[in-house]
């Protein structure tokens, strides 16, 4: 059994199913190099966890051998779908969709076509279904390729085996007044977009969480769609978390309280999952 501070993962994602919490994330030990799978942990109280249990293991012949990042698991149309990013030396980073019959896995590759454009460096795909029932993947076009990082959405086929239309831009990192341009190794400058996640806490408000860097370190930002849908103009509002933590998602606990799951601090090998209570007042999401 493990406490939360003993679990070394980045990009935590929590699924509540039949009274049990399932925790997924990027393996901390293999985040930046060669990798071969994802794990899941489970808990009844968010404090004590069983695991890790392997839920995806690289199959023979699978093209990606590094940067296995940011697994999210969503229940949709009778099955569990994992959205996760992968890379190899000769291919751009892509987000694929995997499928399993259980939150514990085993997950197997489901999308038969690339979801992200094959010549784009992309990461951190998340799942959203519009009010009209149209599934989408929302993802980052990475700053390492475009400089000013971008967040895009793309409609998916109903069975999630591939895209059903062209991607469209939601916003750029520089649209947030708090987002700081960074200088990476080699002198390359950029404004980061990480970890989009869409959540609706009232019928009128659609929020997009995302992470970047600010003067206080890794920061969890928040944008809201003006028309309450994914095709609206997203406006940046006050960040949810500014204490060197991010790549977050929102979930409800068994009592219906909203919690922010993120990793903090952002520096390896010290990152750990952390849960932060959120408030919803008059349909507004607040840290």
Backbone as a ProteinNet text record, in pm:
[ID]
protein_1_A
[PRIMARY]
XXXXXXXXXXXXXXXXXXXXXXXXXXXXXXXXXXXXXXXXXXXXXXXXXXXXXXXXXXXXXXXXXXXXXXXXXXXXXXXXXXXXXXXXXXXXXXXXXXXXXXXXXXXXXXXXXXXXXXXXXXXXXXXXXXXXXXXXXXXXXXXXXXXXXXXXXXXXXXXXXXXXXXXXXXXXXXXXXXXXXXXXXXXXXXXXXXXXXXXXXXXXXXXXXXXXXXXXXXXXXXXXXXXXXXXXXXXXXXXXXXXXXXXXXXXXXXXXXXXXXXXXXXXXXXXXXXXXXXXXXXXXXXX
[TERTIARY]
84.9	0	88.8	46.3	125.1	44.9	115.2	58.4	78.4	2	10.5	151.9	219	352.5	460	421.4	514.4	498.5	405.8	378.6	448.4	547.2	626	569.9	475	419.7	404.3	398.2	359.6	221.4	158.1	34.1	-75.4	-107.6	-203.9	-344.1	-412.7	-550.7	-629.1	-744.8	-824.9	-958.4	-994.8	-1125.1	-1194	-1316.8	-1397.9	-1499.3	-1495.5	-1582.8	-1629.2	-1761.6	-1820.4	-1756.5	-1731.8	-1679.1	-1530.2	-1460.1	-1314.6	-1249.6	-1141.5	-1063.2	-948.1	-930.1	-819.6	-730.2	-600.8	-503.6	-405	-394.8	-302.7	-204.6	-92.7	1.8	124.3	207.6	335.1	432.4	492.3	591.2	706.8	730.8	836	973.2	1002.3	1136.6	1173	1074.1	1102.3	1043.9	1008.2	939	1019	1147.3	1225	1305.3	1295.7	1373.7	1292.7	1360.7	1293.4	1185.5	1075.2	961.3	888.8	807.2	739.7	599.5	542.9	408.6	355.6	234.6	166.7	116.3	99.6	48.5	-81.6	-153.5	-270.9	-259.8	-306.2	-317.8	-466.3	-507.1	-647.6	-659.9	-771	-791.1	-940.4	-977.5	-1115.7	-1130.7	-1016.8	-1027.4	-937.6	-866.8	-775	-649.8	-634.3	-519.1	-424	-478.1	-398.4	-426.8	-317.3	-330.6	-266.8	-330	-272.8	-206.1	-97.2	-32.2	117.9	184.1	126	91.1	-14.2	-54.2	-31.6	37.1	59.1	-74.3	-111.2	-237.3	-213.6	-93.5	-55.4	91.3	120.7	258.3	284.6	395.1	428.5	422	335	326.4	441.1	468.9	575.1	542	640.4	623	564.5	528.8	473.3	581.3	545.1	643.3	713	647.7	701.9	784	897.5	985.3	1025.8	963	1001.6	886.8	902.9	804.6	662.4	639.3	503.3	442.7	356.5	314.7	162.9	124.5	-7.9	-125.8	-130.6	-248.2	-371.9	-481.1	-612.6	-706.2	-797.6	-893.5	-1034.8	-1116.3	-1254.3	-1347.1	-1459.7	-1561.6	-1652	-1671.7	-1748.6	-1805.9	-1936.2	-2003.4	-1967.4	-1968.5	-1954	-1813.1	-1711.3	-1572.9	-1489.3	-1364	-1270.7	-1166.6	-1150.1	-1060	-947.9	-825.8	-707.4	-655.2	-631.1	-566.8	-425.3	-323	-185.7	-92.6	21.2	116.4	238.8	293.8	406.1	499.3	626.9	724.2	831.7	893.9	1013.6	1111.4	1232.6	1335.6	1297.7	1228.4	1201	1055.9	976.5	838.3	802.9	718.4	671.8	591.4	588.8	506.6	359.3	286.5	145.6	64.2	-62.3	-155	-240.2	-244.4	-323.5	-435.5	-533.3	-643.2	-631.4	-637.5	-632.9	-766	-794.1	-924.8	-908.3	-994.8	-997.9	-1139.7	-1164.5	-1295.5	-1304.7	-1191.4	-1184.8	-1093	-1114.8	-1020.1	-880.7	-870.1	-740.1	-665.8	-732.1	-671.5	-695.9	-621.3	-512.6	-564.3	-498.1	-534.1	-457.3	-529.5	-469.5	-498.3	-407.4	-421.9	-551.9	-630.1	-763.6	-771	-708.9	-720.5	-635.7	-700.6	-630.9	-568.3	-602.7	-541.5	-478.4	-374.6	-323.4	-433.4	-449.2	-547	-488.1	-360.8	-292.3	-224.2	-210.3	-144.5	-3.9	32.4	157	283.3	276	393.9	395.4	304.1	302.7	360.2	440.1	479	363.7	295.3	174.7	185.6	103.6	102.6	-26	-50	-150.3	-293	-332.3	-470.1	-567.6	-681.5	-788.9	-919.8	-1022.6	-1147.8	-1258.7	-1341.7	-1457.1	-1569.4	-1691.3	-1810	-1898.3	-1931.1	-2009.9	-2153.8	-2228.9	-2369.6	-2449	-2401.8	-2468.9	-2424.1	-2335.2	-2290.6	-2173.9	-2104.8	-1990.7	-1863.3	-1793.5	-1668.1	-1555.3	-1468.9	-1353	-1230.3	-1114.7	-990.7	-933.6	-893.9	-828.8	-683.6	-588.8	-448.1	-361.1	-232.9	-137.1	-54.6	-41.2	63.1	182.3	290.2	392.1	478.6	515.5	596.1	730.8	784.5	914.7	911.7	791.8	777.8	724	632.8	564.8	605.4	683.8	724.9	618.7	513.1	398.6	304.3	310.3	233.8	85.4	21.5	-118.6	-201	-329.9	-425	-530.7	-548.4	-637.2	-741.2	-849.3	-951.3	-974.6	-1015.7	-1045.2	-1162	-1265.3	-1375.9	-1329.6	-1390.4	-1354.6	-1471.3	-1438.7	-1542.7	-1614.1	-1738.8	-1818	-1752.8	-1683	-1619.9	-1477.1	-1433.9	-1302.5	-1184.5	-1206	-1096.2	-1013.5	-1058.5	-984.2	-1053.7	-992.1	-1052.4	-1170.6	-1262	-1379.5	-1383.2	-1275.6	-1269.8	-1133.9	-1116.4	-989	-978.5	-856.4	-839.7	-866.9	-909.7	-930.8	-870.5	-818.7	-743.5	-837.3	-806.1	-879.2	-810	-679.5	-605.3	-456.4	-376	-231.2	-189.1	-71	-21.4	-11.5	32.2	54.6	-74.3	-190.5	-316.2	-337.9	-262.7	-272.2	-170.7	-215.1	-120.3	-15.8	-43.1	51.2	156	134.4	223.3	359.6	465.5	602.5	675.5	742.5	826.7	951.9	990.7	1106.3	1216.6	1338.1	1451.8	1500.9	1493.7	1534.2	1680.4	1729	1867.6	1888.1	2003.2	2030.7	1982	1919.7	1874.2	1737.8	1667.2	1536.4	1434.1	1357.3	1257.2	1118.1	1029.9	894.1	800.3	673.2	566.6	487.4	485.9	443.3	291.3	235.1	101.1	114.6	60.7	59.9	-80.2	-112	-220.7	-357.5	-418.5	-555.6	-651.9	-754.6	-861.4	-987.1	-1097.2	-1222.1	-1319	-1384.5	-1479.4	-1593.4	-1713.1	-1833.2	-1891	-1900.4	-1956.7	-2095	-2137.6	-2274.1	-2308.2	-2436.4	-2473.1	-2415	-2391.1	-2347.9	-2197.6	-2120.6	-1977.4	-1897.5	-1813.7	-1717.8	-1578.1	-1504.3	-1370.3	-1266	-1153	-1036.6	-921.4	-880.2	-760	-639.8	-528.4	-404.6	-289.2	-168	-52.3	52.9	124.3	237.9	327.3	418.3	508.3	475.9	483	463.1	580.4	573.2	680.6	695.9	593.8	600.2	628.6	659.2	688.1	576.8	572.7	468.8	332.9	239.9	114.2	-2	-112	-232.4	-327.9	-340.2	-424.7	-568.2	-652.5	-794.4	-848.5	-918.6	-985.4	-1131.4	-1218.2	-1360.8	-1412.6	-1497.4	-1555.1	-1669.4	-1666.5	-1768.8	-1908.4	-1919.4	-2053.1	-2084.6	-1995.5	-2020.1	-1999	-1934	-1907	-1763.8	-1724.5	-1586.5	-1553.4	-1654.2	-1629.1	-1635.9	-1646.1	-1649.4	-1510.5	-1504.4	-1376.4	-1339.5	-1221.8	-1178	-1105.7	-1150.1	-1095.2	-1019.6	-898	-816.4	-861.4	-874	-909.5	-802	-825.3	-722.4	-682.3	-550.8	-506.2	-564.8	-572.4	-622.7	-514.3	-388.2	-280.9	-150.8	-77.8	43.1	165.1	159.4	264.8	353.8	398.2	483.9	418.8	301.4	230.5	138.2	112	25.1	-0.9	-33.5	-88	-200.1	-307.9	-413.4	-539.4	-626.3	-761.1	-852	-982.1	-1081	-1165.7	-1190	-1281.5	-1363.9	-1474.2	-1557.5	-1527.8	-1520.3	-1505.5	-1642.2	-1646.8	-1772.1	-1878.6	-1837.4	-1933.7	-1977.1	-1922.4	-1960.9	-1878.4	-1770.8	-1683.5	-1585	-1555.8	-1461.7	-1318.6	-1229.8	-1088.4	-1005.3	-895.4	-797.6	-684.6	-656.6	-544.2	-432.5	-312.8	-198.5	-71	41.6	168.9	241.7	306.9	379.1	482.4	605.5	658.2	678.7	727.8	742.1	880.2	972.7	1110.5	1129.6	1186.3	1216.2	1341.3	1347.7	1251.5	1156.6	1123.7	1046.4	896	850.5	708.9	625.6	510.6	417.1	274.7	178.2	38.3	-10.1	-96.4	-151.3	-296.3	-382.4	-523.4	-554.9	-617.2	-646.4	-796.4	-864.4	-1008	-1037.7	-1146.8	-1195.4	-1333.1	-1369.8	-1502.1	-1579.8	-1709.9	-1799.5	-1903.9	-1900.6	-1991.8	-2064.9	-2198.5	-2280.9	-2236.9	-2203.4	-2162.8	-2021.7	-1942.4	-1805.8	-1708.8	-1604.4	-1502.3	-1390.5	-1354.1	-1253.6	-1156	-1031.4	-929.8	-938.8
-119.7	0	125.2	227	348.6	471.4	568	700.7	777.7	884.2	962	1015.6	1057.6	1115	1010.1	882.8	776.5	733.8	795.6	759.7	860	813.7	903	901.8	990.6	1008.2	1156.5	1186.6	1319	1307.4	1421	1426.7	1336.3	1346.7	1252.9	1269.8	1157.3	1156.7	1058.7	1101.7	1020.3	986.9	859.6	811	748.7	792	732.2	639.1	512.4	411.7	315.7	307.8	215	228.6	352.2	378.5	362.2	326.7	310.8	417.8	475.3	573.6	503	535.1	482.8	600.4	586.4	692.7	648.4	728.3	703.9	820.9	801.3	910.2	865.2	961.5	934	878.7	764.1	707.9	807.2	846.4	943.9	896	768.7	716.1	711.3	698.6	685.6	799.7	907.3	1017	1072.4	1094.1	1169.4	1080.3	949.9	862.3	745.6	632.1	512.8	468.9	420	380.2	265.4	193.1	77.4	53.5	147	120.9	223.7	195.8	279.2	191.8	254.8	187.7	251.5	177.9	231.6	196.8	288.3	267.2	277.1	213.6	223.4	244.8	310.5	348.3	360.8	346.1	371.1	506.5	570.2	691.4	806.9	792.6	893.5	913.9	836.4	853	734.9	614	491.6	421	381.4	330.6	193.6	109.6	-17.6	1.6	-72.9	-68.1	-46.2	-22.2	-5.1	-137.2	-131.3	-241.9	-197	-277.2	-242.5	-250.2	-140.6	-140.3	-129.9	-90.4	-94.4	-130.8	-233.1	-275.7	-269.5	-209.8	-194.2	-328.6	-338.9	-465.1	-478.6	-599	-623.8	-552.3	-479.6	-408.7	-269.6	-229.4	-94.6	8.8	115.3	207.2	296.4	327.1	426.3	358.2	419.7	361.6	461.8	581.9	684.6	781.9	861.1	967.4	914.5	811.5	763.1	856.5	947	1060.2	1068.2	1115.6	1170.9	1080.7	958.4	874.7	925	939.2	970.5	855.9	821.8	714.4	767.1	750.6	799.6	683.6	676	576.6	635	559.1	608.8	488.8	491	391.8	248.7	223.8	88.3	37.2	120.8	75.9	189	157.5	254.3	288.9	418.4	465.3	547.6	509.9	582.2	670.4	797.6	892.2	913.8	887.4	896.4	933.9	994.8	1043.4	952.8	940.5	850.6	913.9	869.8	923.9	820.7	836	761.2	858.2	810.9	899.8	952.4	872.2	910.4	951.6	966.3	1010.5	1117.5	1210.8	1314.4	1253.4	1325.5	1281.3	1286.8	1179.8	1169.7	1125.7	1160.4	1105.9	998.7	882.8	770.1	740.7	663.5	618.9	468.2	424.2	283.1	244.7	114.7	69.9	-51.3	-59.8	-175.5	-196.2	-312.9	-345.1	-311	-275.5	-247.6	-128.7	-50.3	57	5.6	-122.4	-182.7	-226.3	-218.9	-265.9	-415.5	-480	-422.2	-336	-222.5	-134	-175.1	-169.5	-202.1	-88.9	-68.1	41.6	25.6	133	130.1	216.5	333.1	424.2	371.7	349.6	292	399.6	525.8	637.4	729.4	805.2	906.5	1008.6	1040.9	1142.4	1281.3	1297.2	1424.9	1423.5	1539.2	1541.9	1481.9	1391.7	1315.5	1400.3	1521.2	1606.7	1714.3	1706.3	1798.3	1727.9	1801.4	1752.8	1785.3	1681.4	1699.7	1621	1658.1	1586.1	1616.2	1532	1557.8	1564.7	1463.7	1458.2	1431.9	1498.4	1476.4	1458.8	1412.8	1373.9	1470	1506	1591.6	1554.1	1546	1521.3	1645.5	1702.5	1825.4	1799.6	1907	1895.2	1818.8	1824.2	1753.3	1607.7	1565	1426.1	1396.3	1499.5	1478.6	1462.9	1347.8	1331.4	1412.2	1466.1	1542.5	1499.3	1518.4	1517	1657.8	1705	1834.2	1805.5	1876.2	1842.5	1966.1	1952.3	2060.7	2039.8	2145.9	2152.8	2215.4	2140	2169.8	2290.4	2364.1	2485.1	2455.7	2334.1	2303.5	2312.9	2306.6	2317	2452.1	2510.1	2632.6	2756.1	2740.6	2855.5	2894.8	2955.7	2992.4	2872	2794.5	2671.1	2692	2589.7	2600.4	2485.8	2511.4	2406.7	2397.7	2276.6	2248.8	2145.8	2140.5	2037.1	1972.2	1844.8	1773.9	1679.7	1685.3	1590.2	1448.5	1351.7	1211.8	1132.5	1019.3	925.2	875.4	835.9	791	673.8	587.2	471.2	501	625	672.7	604.3	551.4	486.1	584.5	709	806.1	940	1039	1172.1	1174.5	1268.6	1285.1	1423	1496.8	1631.1	1691.9	1814.1	1883.7	1945.1	1957.8	2024.4	2173.8	2233.5	2378.3	2432.7	2555.9	2617.6	2671.5	2641.6	2699.8	2826.8	2818.1	2938	2907.6	3015.2	3004.5	3039.3	2991.3	3015.6	3163.7	3242.5	3384.9	3462.8	3399	3468.3	3488.2	3416	3433.2	3537.8	3645.2	3749.9	3703.9	3595.3	3546.2	3452.4	3400.7	3299.2	3360.4	3293	3343	3267.3	3340.7	3278.1	3224.8	3102	3038.8	3019.5	3001.3	2968.8	2830.6	2738.2	2600.1	2581.2	2459.1	2429.4	2458	2512.1	2549.1	2687.3	2757.2	2893.4	2906.3	2795.6	2801.5	2862.8	2959.5	3027	2977.2	2972.3	2928.4	2960.9	2951.9	2969.4	2838.6	2771.9	2632.4	2620.7	2520.6	2470.9	2323.8	2288	2150.2	2113.7	1985	1924.1	1987.7	2008.6	2060.2	1959.2	2011.3	1927.7	2012.5	1960.5	2036	1986.5	2080.6	2046.6	2146.9	2096.9	2180.9	2164.6	2274.6	2269	2332.7	2391.3	2441.9	2435.3	2435.5	2421.5	2531.6	2649	2762.9	2776.4	2709.3	2734.5	2611.1	2626.2	2522.7	2578.2	2509.9	2552.5	2463.6	2523.1	2448.9	2476.8	2374.1	2383.1	2358.6	2422.5	2398.7	2453.3	2409.7	2447.6	2517.9	2609.3	2677.9	2727.1	2816.2	2872.1	3019	3059.1	3197.6	3240.5	3359.1	3408.5	3323.6	3247.2	3165.2	3018	2984.3	2845.8	2785.1	2653.2	2582.4	2621.9	2654.7	2717.1	2651.4	2630.2	2572.6	2684.1	2706.6	2812.2	2767.5	2865.8	2839.9	2935.2	2878.5	2957.1	2914.8	3005.5	2976	3013.9	2928.8	2954.2	3053.7	3154	3258.7	3208	3106.9	3056	2925.2	2883.7	2762.6	2634.3	2641.7	2521.3	2525.4	2412.7	2399.5	2487.1	2528.5	2614.4	2762.6	2794.7	2934.6	2994.3	3125.1	3191.4	3173	3116.4	3092.1	3215	3258	3376.5	3332.1	3382.8	3345.7	3420.9	3347.5	3407.9	3371.6	3402	3380.9	3233.7	3206	3066.6	3001.1	2868.1	2790.8	2760.2	2749.9	2706.9	2768.3	2838.6	2909.8	2869.9	2754.8	2716.3	2606.7	2620.9	2524.3	2386.2	2381.7	2257.2	2273.7	2162.5	2173.6	2040.6	2048.4	1937.5	1871	1946.8	1909.9	1862.4	1801.8	1768	1786.4	1786.5	1804	1677.9	1632.8	1521.5	1546.7	1474	1478.7	1357.1	1380	1265.9	1202.3	1100.1	1027.1	1114	1221	1311.1	1424.6	1428.3	1530.7	1656.9	1658	1775.6	1774.3	1893.3	1905.5	1909.9	1832.7	1830.6	1850.7	1923	1942.3	1842.4	1757.9	1665.1	1720.5	1735.8	1786.3	1726.2	1748.2	1709.3	1834.9	1821	1932.5	1875.7	1931.6	2033.7	1978.2	2064.2	2021.8	1963.6	1970.9	1929.3	1781	1707.6	1565.8	1552.7	1451.8	1343.1	1366.6	1490.7	1523.8	1535.6	1527.7	1547.2	1434.5	1472.7	1378.2	1425.2	1334	1376.5	1450.9	1547.1	1628.8	1660.8	1658.3	1690.6	1819.4	1913.7	2045.6	2070.2	2103.1	2132	2254.3	2247.5	2358.7	2400.5	2523.8	2575.1	2602.3	2579.3	2618.6	2711.5	2838	2939.8	3005.7	2996.1	3055.9	3007.5	2878.3	2821.3	2851.4	2916.7	2954.3	2863.1	2820.1	2733.8	2819.5	2795.6	2879.4	2791.9	2838.7	2769.5	2800.9
0	0	0	-71.8	-88.5	-48.9	8.5	24.2	-105.7	-122.4	-245.3	-267	-160	-175	-203.2	-210.2	-247.5	-393.8	-464.9	-604	-694.9	-770.9	-855.9	-998	-1022.7	-1156.8	-1186.1	-1312.8	-1361.5	-1426	-1448.6	-1527.8	-1472.1	-1343.6	-1283.6	-1340.1	-1353.7	-1401.5	-1315.1	-1264.3	-1172.9	-1237.4	-1234.1	-1277.7	-1157.6	-1130.1	-1023.5	-1088.2	-1049	-1109.1	-1000.1	-979.5	-881.7	-743.5	-702.3	-569.4	-553.9	-659.5	-655.4	-741.4	-689.8	-764.2	-835.2	-962.6	-1042.4	-1081.5	-1056.4	-1080.5	-1188.5	-1294.2	-1405.1	-1413.7	-1481.2	-1499.9	-1576.8	-1609.9	-1674.3	-1570.8	-1599.5	-1507.9	-1489.8	-1365	-1340.5	-1380.3	-1358.3	-1382.4	-1529.8	-1619.3	-1762.5	-1844.5	-1777.7	-1846.6	-1964.1	-1944.7	-2043.7	-2138.5	-2123.7	-2210.5	-2262.5	-2279.5	-2330	-2230.8	-2284.7	-2201.3	-2268.7	-2189.2	-2247.8	-2193.2	-2115.6	-2067.9	-1970.9	-1920.5	-1821.5	-1708.2	-1591.4	-1472.6	-1425.8	-1342	-1274.6	-1126.4	-1042.5	-898.3	-863	-752.3	-714.2	-563.3	-526.9	-387.3	-360.3	-233.2	-191.6	-122.8	-87.2	-5.4	-50.9	-162.9	-216.8	-132.1	-24.7	63.9	55.9	57	52.1	-80.4	-149.3	-285.6	-300	-380.6	-422.6	-559.2	-581.7	-711.3	-697.1	-809.9	-943	-1011.7	-1094.8	-1180.5	-1325.5	-1404	-1544.7	-1618.8	-1684.8	-1761.4	-1911.6	-1951.9	-2093.7	-2101.5	-2181.9	-2206	-2355.8	-2392.1	-2533.9	-2606.8	-2708.7	-2783.4	-2882.9	-2920.4	-3018.5	-3148.4	-3201.7	-3327.1	-3313.5	-3192	-3172	-3203	-3275.3	-3333.1	-3231	-3117.9	-3024.2	-2915.4	-2881.5	-2780.1	-2672.1	-2671.6	-2573.4	-2550.5	-2443	-2411.6	-2408.6	-2328.4	-2304.8	-2200.5	-2246	-2163.3	-2146.3	-2029	-1999.5	-2035.6	-1982.4	-2008.7	-1935.4	-2007.9	-1950.3	-1985.8	-1896.8	-1924.6	-1905.8	-2009.7	-2012	-2045.8	-1975.9	-2009	-2116.1	-2224.7	-2338.3	-2413.7	-2435.1	-2518.7	-2478.1	-2346.5	-2297	-2277.4	-2299.4	-2283.2	-2224.9	-2194.5	-2137	-2242.4	-2266.3	-2370.6	-2309	-2341.8	-2296.1	-2408	-2375.7	-2466.2	-2412.5	-2493.1	-2444.6	-2559.9	-2524.8	-2624	-2630.1	-2752.4	-2778.4	-2881.5	-2878.3	-2974	-3005.2	-3123.4	-3158.9	-3224.7	-3249.5	-3304.9	-3442.6	-3521.9	-3660.4	-3684.7	-3578.2	-3596.2	-3494.9	-3537.1	-3446	-3331.8	-3221.4	-3108.2	-3147.2	-3118.9	-3154.5	-3033.9	-3034	-2935.3	-3001.8	-2938	-2985.9	-2887.2	-2933	-2848	-2830.1	-2704.4	-2669.3	-2606	-2597.4	-2549.2	-2457.7	-2354.9	-2265.6	-2216.2	-2162.7	-2106.6	-1958.4	-1897.5	-1754.2	-1730.7	-1624.8	-1592	-1560.6	-1525.6	-1496.3	-1622.2	-1738.9	-1860.3	-1878.8	-1967.7	-2046.3	-2162.1	-2183.3	-2293.1	-2418.5	-2530.2	-2659.5	-2757.6	-2851.4	-2946.7	-3024.1	-3028.9	-3088.6	-3213.7	-3213.1	-3327.7	-3443.4	-3556.4	-3671.7	-3759.9	-3735.5	-3806	-3702.8	-3740.6	-3648.1	-3614.5	-3488.2	-3448.9	-3466.3	-3429.7	-3450.5	-3586.7	-3651.9	-3783.3	-3775.4	-3866.2	-3853.2	-3860.3	-3919.6	-3927.4	-3819.8	-3722.1	-3608.2	-3485.8	-3407.8	-3275.2	-3179.4	-3131.8	-3051.3	-2921.4	-2825.6	-2698.6	-2623.1	-2521.7	-2418.3	-2472.4	-2547.9	-2594.6	-2480.5	-2485.4	-2389.3	-2465.4	-2397.1	-2461.4	-2421.1	-2520.1	-2493	-2587.5	-2535	-2616.2	-2609	-2724.6	-2729.3	-2685.9	-2665.9	-2629.1	-2734.4	-2859.3	-2969	-2978.6	-2889.3	-2889.2	-2979.7	-3027.7	-3117	-3033.6	-3044.3	-2969.5	-3033.5	-2948.6	-2993.5	-2914.3	-2975.6	-2900.3	-2900.4	-2782.8	-2766.8	-2731.8	-2795.4	-2780	-2800.9	-2767	-2785.3	-2912.1	-2990.2	-3093.2	-3022.8	-3011.2	-2911.6	-2948.6	-2843.9	-2860.8	-2924.6	-2910	-2968.1	-3120.6	-3177.5	-3322.8	-3366.8	-3288.3	-3332.6	-3252.3	-3146.9	-3065.7	-2965.3	-3013.6	-2929.5	-2926.1	-2818.6	-2810.5	-2835.7	-2891.7	-2932.9	-2875.7	-2857.3	-2819.6	-2928.8	-2980.2	-3092.6	-3051.7	-3128.2	-3113.2	-3248.5	-3244.4	-3368.9	-3345.6	-3430.3	-3415.9	-3448	-3378.9	-3394.8	-3452.3	-3513.9	-3551.9	-3426.8	-3442.8	-3327.6	-3255.4	-3329	-3265.6	-3219.5	-3233.2	-3187.1	-3256.1	-3375	-3448	-3529.3	-3542.6	-3621	-3622.7	-3687	-3694.4	-3789.6	-3764.1	-3849.7	-3913.3	-3904.7	-3961.1	-3933.9	-3981.3	-3965.6	-3825.8	-3773.6	-3644.2	-3654.3	-3540.9	-3536.1	-3407	-3417.1	-3308.5	-3201.2	-3074.6	-2962	-2912.2	-2882	-2842.4	-2840.5	-2828.4	-2816.2	-2674.2	-2636.4	-2501.1	-2469.6	-2566.2	-2541.4	-2518.3	-2537.6	-2509.4	-2359.9	-2276.8	-2131.2	-2087	-2022.5	-1983.6	-1883.3	-1812.4	-1712.3	-1769.5	-1891.6	-1949	-1982.4	-1941.4	-1955.3	-2065.4	-2153.3	-2253.2	-2184.8	-2220	-2157.8	-2261.3	-2212.8	-2298	-2260.3	-2354.1	-2329.9	-2367.5	-2349.5	-2386.3	-2534.6	-2567.5	-2705.4	-2741.1	-2644.2	-2667	-2731.9	-2751.4	-2814.8	-2719.4	-2768.8	-2687.5	-2723.9	-2624.6	-2651.4	-2537.8	-2569.1	-2470.7	-2470	-2355.6	-2346.5	-2335.1	-2401.7	-2369.6	-2332.6	-2216.9	-2168.7	-2121.1	-2130.9	-2057.6	-2063.2	-2181	-2180.8	-2119.5	-2054.6	-1998.7	-1994.2	-2049.4	-2055.1	-1949.7	-1883	-1777.8	-1779.5	-1753.2	-1745.7	-1605.7	-1530.9	-1396.1	-1391.1	-1502.8	-1517.3	-1665.4	-1702.2	-1843.7	-1932.8	-1878.2	-1959.5	-1972.3	-1885.4	-1879.5	-1919.6	-2022.7	-2059.8	-2034.4	-1945.4	-1909.5	-1975.9	-2008.8	-2054.2	-1957.6	-1883.5	-1802.6	-1892.9	-1861.6	-1935	-1852.2	-1881.8	-1801.9	-1886.8	-1821.8	-1882.8	-1768.9	-1801.5	-1700.7	-1677.5	-1550.4	-1512.4	-1424.8	-1368.7	-1281.8	-1156.7	-1119.5	-998.1	-1027.7	-1153.3	-1189.5	-1273	-1276	-1351.5	-1295.1	-1384	-1344.3	-1417.7	-1344	-1404.7	-1442.5	-1573.9	-1625.6	-1645.5	-1678.8	-1697.3	-1802.5	-1900.8	-2003.3	-2008.5	-2050.9	-2057.8	-2195.9	-2253	-2384.8	-2374.1	-2460.6	-2453	-2486.3	-2572.4	-2605.1	-2533.4	-2442	-2365	-2441	-2556.7	-2635.8	-2690.2	-2747.1	-2790.1	-2910.8	-2985.7	-3101.1	-3066.4	-2938.6	-2897	-2884.4	-2860.7	-2836.4	-2689.3	-2663.5	-2526.7	-2471.8	-2355.1	-2289.4	-2164.6	-2148.8	-2033.6	-1908.8	-1798.4	-1670.5	-1568.4	-1441.8	-1340.3	-1331.3	-1318.7	-1303.7	-1179.2	-1185.6	-1071.5	-968.6	-1014.6	-924.8	-974.6	-886.7	-927.1	-844.5	-775.8	-681.1	-738.1	-862.9	-930.5	-937.4	-996.1	-1021	-1139.4	-1209.7	-1325.7	-1392.2	-1520.9	-1599.8	-1519.2	-1503.7	-1409.2	-1480.5	-1400.9	-1442.7	-1322.4	-1346.1	-1240	-1231.1	-1107.4	-1087.1	-962	-951	-831.3	-744.4	-611.7	-522.8	-497.5	-412.8	-391.7	-327	-259.7	-195.1	-287.9	-410	-506.6	-501.1	-421.6	-414.2	-531.2	-584.1	-694.5	-641.8	-708.8	-674.3	-800.3	-783.3	-889.7	-867.3	-966.5	-959.8	-1047.7	-991.2	-1065.5	-1008.7	-1077.7	-1016.5	-969.6	-854.9	-794.9	-697.5	-695.2	-785.3	-925.4	-1015.7	-1154.4	-1184.1	-1091	-1116.2	-1086.7	-1182.5	-1162.9	-1075.2	-986	-965.5	-848.6	-820.6	-700.5	-724.3	-849.1	-877	-816.4	-762.2	-701.1	-731.7	-737.1	-754.3	-630.5	-653.3	-544.2	-577.5	-476.7	-494.3	-418.5	-489.2	-433.4	-441.8	-330.8	-336.2	-422.9	-497.6	-578.1	-529.4	-563.8	-529.9	-658.6	-652.3	-760	-699.4	-742.8	-689.7	-805.5	-804.5	-911	-1048.3	-1057.1	-1183.9	-1226.5	-1138.2	-1170	-1096.8	-1165.5	-1108.7	-1051.9	-924.8	-859.7	-781.2	-773.5	-695.9	-549.1
[MASK]
+++++++++++++++++++++++++++++++++++++++++++++++++++++++++++++++++++++++++++++++++++++++++++++++++++++++++++++++++++++++++++++++++++++++++++++++++++++++++++++++++++++++++++++++++++++++++++++++++++++++++++++++++++++++++++++++++++++++++++++++++++++++++++++++++++++++++++++++++++++++++++++++

